[in-house]
């Protein structure tokens, strides 16, 4: 077995022997952490392009309320 698999087995054994609620809560919380959202390269590029145009004065800043409405409509689809 490899080092990582050995470590996983050892941790699993320790967890099975644990009755401490705090420890179990910490482990549960650690395992329930959602994976971070991976921003696609295309979105990063689009943001960088928009920022460059904004810095050159080619586009007006948008109000938060307008952005929020647009995002709300997009999520609702």
PLY file of the C-alpha trace (Angstrom):
ply
format ascii 1.0
element vertex 77
property float x
property float y
property float z
element edge 76
property int vertex1
property int vertex2
end_header
0.00 0.00 0.00
1.03 3.58 -0.58
1.60 6.25 2.02
-1.68 8.01 1.29
-3.72 4.83 1.56
-1.96 3.90 4.82
-2.74 7.33 6.22
-6.42 7.05 5.18
-6.72 3.65 6.87
-5.08 4.93 10.06
-7.37 7.96 10.16
-10.43 5.78 9.54
-9.42 3.49 12.42
-8.93 6.46 14.73
-12.28 7.90 13.71
-14.06 4.59 14.35
-12.56 4.51 17.86
-13.60 8.11 18.60
-16.67 8.89 20.64
-15.84 12.53 21.30
-18.66 14.68 19.86
-16.38 17.67 19.22
-13.95 15.59 17.19
-16.79 13.99 15.24
-18.27 17.44 14.57
-14.95 18.77 13.32
-14.46 15.79 11.01
-18.02 16.10 9.73
-17.59 19.82 9.04
-14.28 19.21 7.27
-15.83 16.57 5.03
-18.91 18.68 4.27
-16.99 21.67 2.90
-18.18 22.28 -0.64
-15.62 22.23 -3.39
-14.66 25.71 -4.54
-16.24 26.90 -7.75
-13.72 26.66 -10.57
-13.95 29.79 -12.69
-13.62 28.86 -16.34
-10.74 30.45 -18.22
-13.25 32.03 -20.62
-14.94 33.90 -17.73
-11.59 35.13 -16.41
-10.68 36.38 -19.89
-14.06 38.11 -20.28
-13.61 39.85 -16.92
-10.07 40.94 -17.76
-11.27 42.32 -21.11
-14.12 44.21 -19.43
-11.76 45.58 -16.77
-9.32 46.80 -19.43
-12.15 48.55 -21.30
-13.39 50.08 -18.04
-9.92 51.35 -17.16
-9.67 52.96 -20.62
-13.03 54.66 -20.04
-14.77 52.71 -22.80
-17.56 51.32 -20.58
-19.56 52.82 -17.74
-19.62 51.12 -14.35
-22.78 49.13 -13.64
-24.99 49.63 -10.61
-25.09 46.71 -8.18
-28.89 46.57 -8.39
-28.70 45.99 -12.17
-26.06 43.30 -11.77
-28.12 41.62 -9.03
-31.25 41.58 -11.22
-29.31 40.04 -14.11
-27.78 37.36 -11.91
-31.11 36.59 -10.28
-32.74 36.08 -13.70
-29.82 33.89 -14.83
-30.02 31.66 -11.73
-33.80 31.35 -12.01
-33.56 29.81 -15.51
0 1
1 2
2 3
3 4
4 5
5 6
6 7
7 8
8 9
9 10
10 11
11 12
12 13
13 14
14 15
15 16
16 17
17 18
18 19
19 20
20 21
21 22
22 23
23 24
24 25
25 26
26 27
27 28
28 29
29 30
30 31
31 32
32 33
33 34
34 35
35 36
36 37
37 38
38 39
39 40
40 41
41 42
42 43
43 44
44 45
45 46
46 47
47 48
48 49
49 50
50 51
51 52
52 53
53 54
54 55
55 56
56 57
57 58
58 59
59 60
60 61
61 62
62 63
63 64
64 65
65 66
66 67
67 68
68 69
69 70
70 71
71 72
72 73
73 74
74 75
75 76
